[in-house]
Amino acid sequence: MGLPVAGFVAAVNQNDALARAINDGLYARRAAVETASVSMDVQAPSNFERLVFEASGRDAAATRAVFEAFARDGQTTLPADLLTALRAEVSAVSVDEATTRAEIAHAYETYGKVVCPHTAVALSAARKQLNGSGPVVALSTAHAAKFGKDVAPVVGFDPDPPRVIRELGDRPERLTVIEATPEAALAAVRWFRS
C-alpha cells in the first residue's frame, strides 16, 4: 500500500506455530494451550495461508502443497525459497505468560496505560524484536477491562470498562433471524443503522 515501514512482526503467545514456522522453517501442529491472550490460542492460524500465498508470489499450487502436507501430516518443512520470502515480509516472536504479565506491568508503570494481554504480547514482541530502533505501531483490538481477571493482579485494580460498554449494562441481547439472501442482509443493516 506504499506505507514506509521497516518491517512487520507477528507477535504470538506461547501457541507459537507461526513463530516456529517463520523462525525454524517447520510448520507443525501442537495442542493449543490456554493463555490470557485467548484470541491467540491457536496452532493453525488462518492468516498464515494468506501470508504463504503472498510470499510464494501468489502461487496457488505451492500454497496448496504446503497446506495439504500440513493437513495430512500435521507438519511440513517450508521450502527454502518460500522461507526466505516469508522472512523478507515478516519476523515472528513468541511471548510466554510470564513475559505477558511483565509487559502489562511495564506498560502501566512506563506509560500509565492499562493494556490487555493481547496488546502486551504485541508490545513485548516489538520491544524484543526492534529494541528501540524506531517508532512502532502495535495493533490492539481488546480493552483491558475484558480481561480483568488477568490484568487486575498485575496492576493492582480492575480496569474500568469504556463508557460505551458501561452504558450497555445488563440490557437484553436481541436477535433477529433474517432470510439467507443478500437483499435481506442489506435491509437488516439499513434498519440497524437507522
C-alpha positions in Angstrom: 0.0 0.0 0.0 3.0 2.3 0.0 3.3 2.8 3.7 7.1 3.2 4.5 7.7 0.5 7.2 10.9 -1.2 8.2 9.1 -4.5 8.7 6.2 -6.4 10.3 6.5 -8.5 13.4 4.0 -11.3 14.0 3.6 -11.4 17.8 2.2 -14.7 19.1 1.7 -16.1 22.6 3.2 -19.5 23.6 0.9 -21.1 21.0 3.8 -20.5 18.7 3.2 -22.4 15.5 3.6 -19.3 13.4 6.8 -18.2 15.1 8.3 -21.7 14.7 7.3 -21.8 11.0 9.0 -18.5 10.3 12.0 -18.9 12.6 12.7 -22.6 12.1 11.0 -23.4 8.8 8.9 -26.2 10.3 5.1 -25.6 10.4 3.9 -28.2 12.9 0.7 -28.6 14.8 0.7 -29.0 18.6 -2.1 -28.9 21.1 -3.1 -25.4 21.9 -2.6 -24.2 25.5 -4.9 -21.8 27.3 -3.4 -18.4 27.9 -4.6 -14.9 29.0 -4.4 -13.8 25.3 -7.1 -16.3 24.3 -7.6 -15.0 20.8 -4.1 -16.2 20.0 -4.7 -19.7 21.4 -4.4 -21.4 18.0 -1.8 -23.7 16.4 -3.0 -23.3 12.8 -3.5 -19.6 12.3 -5.9 -19.0 9.4 -3.9 -15.9 8.1 -0.8 -18.0 7.6 -2.2 -19.4 4.4 -2.6 -15.9 3.0 0.9 -15.0 4.0 2.3 -18.1 2.3 0.3 -17.3 -0.8 1.7 -13.8 -1.0 5.3 -14.9 -0.2 5.1 -17.6 -2.8 4.4 -14.9 -5.5 0.7 -15.9 -5.4 1.5 -19.4 -6.4 -1.7 -21.3 -5.6 -0.1 -24.7 -6.3 2.8 -24.1 -4.0 0.4 -22.8 -1.3 -1.8 -25.8 -1.7 1.1 -28.2 -1.4 2.2 -26.6 1.9 -1.2 -26.8 3.5 -2.1 -30.2 2.1 1.1 -31.6 3.7 0.2 -29.9 6.9 -3.3 -31.2 6.9 -2.2 -34.7 6.1 0.9 -35.0 8.3 0.4 -32.4 11.0 3.6 -30.7 9.9 5.6 -29.6 6.9 9.0 -28.2 6.3 8.8 -25.0 4.3 10.8 -24.9 1.1 13.9 -22.7 1.4 12.8 -20.2 -1.2 9.4 -19.8 0.5 11.0 -19.4 3.9 13.4 -16.7 2.6 10.4 -14.8 1.0 8.4 -15.2 4.3 11.2 -13.8 6.3 11.5 -10.8 3.9 7.9 -10.0 4.7 7.6 -10.6 8.5 9.6 -11.7 11.5 7.9 -13.6 14.4 8.2 -13.5 18.2 6.6 -15.8 20.7 5.8 -14.4 24.2 5.2 -16.6 27.2 2.7 -15.9 30.0 5.2 -14.5 32.5 6.5 -12.1 29.9 3.0 -11.1 29.0 2.3 -10.2 32.7 5.6 -8.3 32.9 4.7 -6.3 29.8 1.3 -5.4 31.3 3.1 -4.1 34.3 5.7 -2.3 32.1 3.0 -0.5 30.1 1.3 0.7 33.2 4.5 1.8 35.0 6.1 3.4 32.0 3.2 4.9 30.0 0.3 4.9 32.5 -1.6 2.6 30.2 -3.5 -0.5 31.2 -3.3 -3.0 28.3 -5.0 -6.3 27.6 -2.9 -9.5 27.4 -3.0 -9.5 23.6 -1.6 -5.9 23.5 1.0 -6.9 26.0 2.1 -9.7 23.6 2.4 -7.2 20.8 4.3 -4.7 22.9 6.7 -7.2 24.3 7.4 -8.6 20.8 8.0 -5.1 19.4 10.4 -4.3 22.2 12.2 -7.6 21.9 12.4 -7.5 18.1 13.0 -3.9 17.4 15.0 -2.9 20.6 14.1 0.8 20.4 15.3 1.1 16.8 12.4 3.4 15.7 8.7 4.1 16.0 6.4 1.2 16.4 2.7 0.7 15.8 1.2 -2.1 17.8 -2.2 -3.2 16.7 -4.6 -3.7 19.6 -8.2 -4.7 19.5 -9.3 -5.6 23.0 -9.9 -3.4 26.1 -8.1 -4.4 29.3 -11.4 -4.5 31.2 -12.5 -7.5 29.2 -9.5 -9.4 30.8 -9.8 -8.0 34.3 -9.0 -11.4 35.9 -5.6 -11.4 34.2 -4.9 -7.7 34.3 -6.0 -6.7 37.8 -3.5 -8.9 39.7 -0.7 -7.2 37.7 -1.8 -3.5 38.0 -3.5 -3.8 41.4 -7.0 -2.8 40.3 -9.8 -3.8 38.0 -9.6 -1.8 34.7 -12.7 0.4 34.1 -14.7 -0.6 31.1 -15.1 2.1 28.4 -18.2 4.3 28.6 -20.0 2.5 25.7 -19.7 -0.8 27.5 -20.9 0.6 30.8 -23.9 2.1 29.1 -24.9 -1.3 27.7 -25.1 -2.6 31.2 -27.4 -5.5 31.5 -29.6 -4.7 28.5 -31.1 -7.8 27.0 -29.5 -9.2 23.9 -31.6 -9.0 20.8 -31.6 -11.5 17.9 -33.3 -11.1 14.6 -33.4 -14.0 12.2 -33.4 -13.0 8.5 -33.6 -14.8 5.2 -30.4 -16.0 3.8 -30.3 -13.6 0.9 -28.2 -10.5 0.1 -31.3 -8.4 0.0 -32.4 -9.4 3.5 -28.9 -8.8 4.9 -28.8 -5.3 3.3 -32.3 -4.5 4.6 -31.2 -5.6 8.2 -28.1 -3.5 8.1 -30.1 -0.5 6.8 -32.6 -1.0 9.6 -29.9 -1.3 12.3 -28.2 1.9 11.1 -31.4 3.9 11.2 
